[in-house]
């Protein structure tokens, strides 16, 4: 199993399947054939050390402009994020228990959606749920 398998899993969550992902900065060389790479937060679940065979040289192109995301970073180096909206809900039955979950859109730009437990979302983000009157 190579680390490209992990990359494939991370990218499939975004419904993309490019052959190569990047460009990313090389932080340092580790051994004779491995490099530590600076990965963006959305790929944080991947190990950041790659074998040289999994890397390709970046060929500079003047028309290639890297755009940075507009985000406010606090002094403690955290980013304020929150859910955008509730898209769907479902009830799962496990061993006689019913677990209510909701599909939450966390980022409109990337369309990142995750199923979350409804009670926890109601507790933290009650404004997303219409009041029962």
Secondary structure, 3 states (H helix, E strand, C coil): CCHHHHHHHHHHCCCCCCCCCCCCCEEEEECCCEEEECCCHHHCCCCCEEEHHHCCCCCCCCCCCCCCCCCCECCCCCECCCCCEEEEEEEEEECCEEEEEEEEEEECCCCEEEEEEHHHHHHHCHHHCCCCC
